[in-house]
Amino acid sequence: MNYNIYNKNKGIYVVLGNFDGLHIGHMSLIDEAVKLSIENNCYCMLYSFKNHPLKLINKDIAPKLLMTNTNKVKTLQKKSVDIIKLVNFDETLMKTSPEDFILNLISEYNIEGIIVGFNYRFGYKNMGTIDLLEKLSTKYNFMLKVMPPCKVNNQIVSSTKIRNLISSGNLEEANIMLNRKYSLEGIVVQGRQIGRQIDFPTANLKYDKDFVIPAIGVYYTNVEYNEKLYRAITSVGNNPTVSGNKLTIETYILDFSGNLYDKHITLFFIKKIRDEKKFDSLDALKAQLKKDKNFAKSQPFNI
């Protein structure tokens, strides 16, 4: 279906938030919105932003992203969300007061109910609070559902927490909070081709620096290419053994042969194998890579 064409006379339950990563906390809100919309014969709508607000307000402190908008939409389509509104956060929205933000929403859409998280903030300078939203629900006659925090190991799940876990190399815990494997995607570009010299040719990913990069180290990953999945070893680092001077993401793909230059791949980060290390020689590096390969062989596909 077209997710932006709908009967405007039919009621809508809308879930509001930023939703970077669509982690299990976000999904609890979406599941509740879907449930309420079905129970009340209404649409379920997700309303969010294409761009992180801090990219406009203060790009120097804008967080790195966890998910592309394309993948966000694909995930939402699988969750029975009827209407997906990802709007551009611009200066007009930035300057909109909290009450006007809600008033504009209920004026444009036939809103029956609003679902938000426990810490939702909205409107100019994030001055809109849950208390204000409760007052507005009475004033403008819409149902309000505030969802409690979602916890893993007694920690509140949040996009900020997940970013910190990924950037510290704790992919296993981050993936639990995401309920999926964290991924990066991009085009394979030509590197220094040192891996070929030791029979471990790698795909050098041209990655988007707006997204969270896992901590420096070596990871067990799965690679998706041409709709097929492969086990892989991925190095995030500076290649100290061969005097590298910039951060690269290089992947050795098991049981694969062929030219990947200029091809699109997706890397799914599953677990960290070891820290980056400077080896005394290429032979010592090759010996370690053989151990890493054997470890990868023993692991299941796991995305």
FENLINUR-V713214 format. One record per backbone hydrogen bond with DSSP energy under -0.5 kcal/mol. NH is the residue of the N-H (numbers start at 1). CO is the residue of the C=O. E is the energy in kcal/mol with one decimal. If there is no record, write none. Layout:
BEGIN
[[NH	CO	E] [NH	CO	E]]
END
This chain:
BEGIN
[[3	1	-0.7] [5	2	-1.5] [8	6	-0.7] [10	7	-1.6] [12	110	-2.1] [13	43	-2.8] [14	12	-0.6] [14	113	-2.6] [15	45	-2.7] [16	115	-2.1] [17	47	-1.0] [21	19	-0.6] [22	19	-0.5] [24	177	-2.8] [27	23	-2.5] [28	24	-1.3] [29	25	-1.2] [30	26	-2.2] [31	27	-2.9] [32	28	-1.6] [33	29	-2.4] [34	30	-2.6] [35	31	-2.4] [36	32	-2.6] [37	33	-2.2] [38	34	-2.2] [39	35	-2.5] [40	36	-1.7] [41	38	-1.2] [42	37	-3.4] [43	11	-3.2] [45	13	-2.7] [45	43	-0.5] [46	83	-2.5] [47	15	-2.2] [47	45	-0.5] [48	46	-0.5] [48	85	-3.0] [50	87	-2.8] [51	87	-0.5] [55	52	-2.2] [56	52	-0.5] [56	53	-1.4] [57	53	-2.4] [58	54	-2.0] [61	58	-1.8] [62	59	-0.6] [65	210	-3.2] [72	68	-2.0] [73	69	-2.5] [74	70	-2.0] [75	71	-2.2] [76	72	-2.3] [77	73	-2.4] [78	74	-1.0] [79	76	-1.1] [80	77	-0.8] [81	76	-1.5] [82	44	-1.1] [82	80	-0.6] [83	44	-2.3] [84	3	-1.1] [85	46	-3.1] [85	83	-0.6] [86	84	-0.6] [87	48	-2.6] [87	85	-0.7] [89	87	-0.5] [90	88	-0.9] [94	90	-2.5] [95	91	-1.8] [96	93	-1.2] [101	97	-2.4] [102	98	-1.8] [103	99	-2.9] [104	100	-3.0] [105	101	-1.5] [106	102	-2.6] [107	103	-1.6] [108	104	-1.8] [109	105	-2.1] [111	109	-2.0] [112	12	-3.2] [113	12	-1.6] [114	143	-2.9] [115	14	-2.7] [116	145	-2.2] [118	147	-1.0] [120	117	-1.6] [122	128	-1.1] [124	96	-2.1] [126	123	-2.5] [127	124	-1.9] [128	122	-2.9] [133	129	-2.3] [134	130	-2.3] [135	131	-1.7] [136	132	-2.5] [137	133	-2.0] [138	134	-1.3] [139	135	-2.3] [140	136	-2.9] [141	137	-0.6] [142	137	-1.7] [143	112	-2.7] [145	114	-2.7] [147	116	-3.0] [147	145	-0.6] [152	155	-2.5] [155	152	-1.6] [157	150	-3.3] [162	158	-2.2] [163	159	-2.5] [164	160	-2.1] [165	161	-2.1] [166	162	-2.5] [167	163	-2.7] [168	164	-0.9] [169	166	-1.6] [170	165	-2.4] [171	169	-1.7] [174	170	-1.7] [175	171	-2.9] [176	172	-1.3] [177	173	-1.9] [178	174	-2.1] [179	175	-1.7] [180	175	-1.2] [182	269	-0.5] [184	267	-1.9] [186	265	-2.0] [187	206	-0.7] [188	263	-2.2] [189	204	-3.1] [197	193	-0.5] [197	194	-1.1] [198	194	-0.6] [198	195	-1.0] [199	196	-1.3] [200	195	-3.1] [203	251	-2.9] [204	189	-0.7] [204	202	-0.6] [205	203	-0.7] [205	249	-2.8] [206	187	-2.9] [207	205	-1.2] [209	207	-0.6] [211	208	-1.8] [212	65	-2.6] [215	166	-1.6] [217	236	-2.3] [218	274	-2.8] [219	234	-3.1] [220	271	-3.1] [221	219	-0.6] [221	232	-2.3] [222	268	-2.0] [223	230	-2.7] [224	266	-2.6] [225	223	-0.6] [225	228	-2.7] [228	225	-1.5] [230	223	-2.2] [232	221	-2.1] [233	252	-2.4] [234	219	-2.6] [235	250	-3.2] [236	217	-3.0] [236	234	-0.6] [237	235	-0.6] [237	248	-2.2] [242	239	-1.1] [243	240	-1.4] [244	239	-2.4] [248	237	-2.9] [250	235	-2.4] [250	248	-0.5] [251	203	-2.0] [252	233	-2.9] [253	251	-0.6] [254	231	-2.2] [254	252	-0.6] [256	253	-0.8] [260	258	-0.6] [262	188	-3.2] [263	260	-2.5] [265	186	-2.5] [266	224	-1.8] [267	184	-3.5] [268	222	-3.1] [268	266	-0.5] [269	182	-3.0] [269	267	-0.6] [270	220	-2.1] [270	268	-0.6] [271	220	-1.5] [273	218	-3.2] [274	218	-1.5] [279	277	-0.7] [285	281	-1.8] [286	282	-2.7] [287	283	-2.1] [288	284	-1.8] [289	285	-2.5] [290	286	-1.9] [291	287	-1.4] [292	288	-2.5] [293	289	-2.6] [294	290	-2.2] [295	291	-2.1] [296	292	-2.5] [297	293	-2.4] [298	294	-1.2] [298	295	-0.6] [299	296	-1.3]]
END
